[in-house]
């Protein structure tokens, strides 16, 4: 399950990166990712279940093929976007990345390596868009989100 969700997440990221004209070490097909890149996606996939629990939801097998779909509240979007950014931030810091004005994969510099509170609103919005895309991305992987409360 973890591998399926990780690959699906990466495909969704890759689609969005191409739409925005982004390039970089992660904007490649799964097979071309470094070991570190694949592990990053696996860690993000593992975080989904934990994050969903934080907002009273769970990841379940896809049962509602023609349902209306799932939507997060604004508060849930903010919570999940913050949790994912914090996970990514800690992962990158542990791997030796630092904040830099310009992204440089060789020197491990990234302008987004800031705490959530320091992150520009435009970047927070991109994180929220990634969370909004979760239900569709998970459906492609054979899962859906359900409220537990």
N, C-alpha and C positions, 0 to 999 in steps of 0.2 A: 504494500500500500504506500509506504513512504516513498519508494522509488517512482511509482506512478505519479503521485502528487508532485514530487520534486520536478520531474520532467515536464509535467503539465504547467507548473508554475514558471519554469524557465521558458517554455514556448510562449506563454502569455507575456512575460517580460520582454522577450525578443521581439514579439509583434509590436508592443508599445514602443520599444526603443527604436525600431525601424520607422514607425510612424512619426516619431519626434526627430528623426535624423541623428540619433545618438550613436556613438561608436565607443569602443572600449573593450577591455578584456572579456567582459561577460556578454557582449552583444554578438555571440557566435552560436552556431548550432551546438547541441548537447555534446556530440561526439568530439567537438573541437575545444570544449572547455578544459581548462586545467583541472587537475585533481582538486585543488582548492576551490575552484568554481563550482564543481559538482557537489562538493561537501557543503558549500554555502547554501546551495539550493536544498539539499537534504535537511540542513538545520532549519531553514525557513519553513519547510514542509512540516517538520516535527513541531515547530512553534504554533502552527495553525490550530491544532487541537487545544493546546494550552490557552491560546488567545481566545478561542471561541468559548471555552469554559468561563473565562473572565467576564464575558458579556451574556452568560446564560444560554449558550448554544452548544451544539455538538455536531460533529462530522459523522454522517451515516451513509450507508449505501444508497445510491440513487433509486428512489421508488416512484417519484412523481414526475413522470416523463413529460406530461403536458400541463403541469401546474403553472400557477401564475409566476412563480419564481420567488426568490428570497431577497429581501432588502434590509439593510442595516439602518438603524436610526443614526442621526448625526453624532450622538454621544458614543454609540458603538463604533462608528467609523473612526472617530478621534482616538478612542481607547485602543483599537486594534492597530491603527496606523502608528501610534506612539510605541506600542509594544514591539511591533516589527522593526521600527527604526532603532529602538534601543537594543534589540537583539543583534541587528546588523552592525551597529556602532561598536558594541562589545566584541563581536566576532572580528571585525576589522582591526580594532585596537590590539587585540590579542595576537593578531597575525603581523603586527609591526607597522600597520598603516598609520599615517599622520595626516592632519589637516594641511592642505595646501591650496593656494588660490587657483591653481590649474591642476587638473587630474594628470597624474603621471604614474602609470602602472609599474614602470621600472623602479621608480623611487618610492613607490607605495604612498602617493599623495592623492588626496581626494578632497575637493572643496565641500562636499556634503558630510564630511566626518566632523560633525558638530552634534552637540546634544539636541534633543527635540526642541527645547526652549530657545536655542540659538539658531535653529534651522529657519531659513527664510520661509515665509508663508507659501510661496510658489512651490517649494520643495515639499512642504507638508501636504499641499494639495495633491502633488504627484503620489505621495504615499497613500492618501485617502482614495485616489483613483484606483490604485492597485488593490486596495481592500474592497472597493465596490465591485471590482472584476472577479473577486473570489468565487461567488456562486456559479458564474458561467464557466470559469476555469475548472472548478471542482466537478461540475456536471460533465465536462469533457473527459474527466478522469474517472467518472462513474460514481461520484459522491455528491451529496447535497448537505446543506446546513439546515438543522432543525432547532427550534427553540426548546429548551429543557424545562423552562419554568412556566 
